[in-house]
Amino acid sequence: MPITIRALALIVSVIATLVPTAALGRGPACPEIHRGETTAQPPAVGQNDTHARPEPVVDNGEFMDMFLKATYTELQQSMAKPPTERKEWAAIYQKATRLAEMQNLLFFRNRDEVKDPRWAAHTAAGRQAAADLASAAVVALRNVQKADFEGVRKKYVALADSCNACHKTFARDAPTIKP
Ligand code: HEC
């Protein structure tokens, strides 16, 4: 039965090519070959995740300028006069939300004061003040005709006060943030 024999020969030759490949694949890590040497392997993907954590990229002064001040200045422009259109209220909402979320980054700055419980308290208060302003802007956005600009402005002033409250405690040289 020549066909069967030829098929068998083919299987044998395929196995013959596979075996050395498989053996090679195991080779370098084989403890018998590298006896006495370290068998440490590069970490599997995700294995080092326990060391991953939020870390500051810039120092606190630069953070203030590039993030908080920059966004606060944009918010200040949006708050300069009572909005008449939905998109102007939306701009206030967006900038206040950005400031609220950014303040989370204050929880891990390269400054010893971060360990002081007052730092976290001021940070949380600032985040809340910005979030309150964002919420008030959303209410106004839903009904532009009945929007209460004076009420929203009070939230905005409270946000500026929250910046200054932390500066007063930790950075007397920092500029006074004006509404
Ligand atoms: C949790 C504390 C804290 C909060 C909240 C805070 N700041 Fe600051 N800020 C500081 C400290 C501390 C400094 C002094 C800079 C430093 O770290 O050397 C500073 C400095 C600054 C400076 C001067 C930066 C420079 O060039 O040195 C600006 C501008 C500023 N803050 C803006 C703001 C604004 C706007 C807000 C509110 C939206 C705010 N900060 C909220 C702690 C805070």
Residues whose N, C-alpha, C, O or C-beta is under 5 A from the ligand:
A	BS01	HEC	N60 G61 M64 D65 L68 K69 Y72 L106 W119 H122 T123 G126 L159 S162 C163 C166 H167 F170 A171 A174 P175 I177
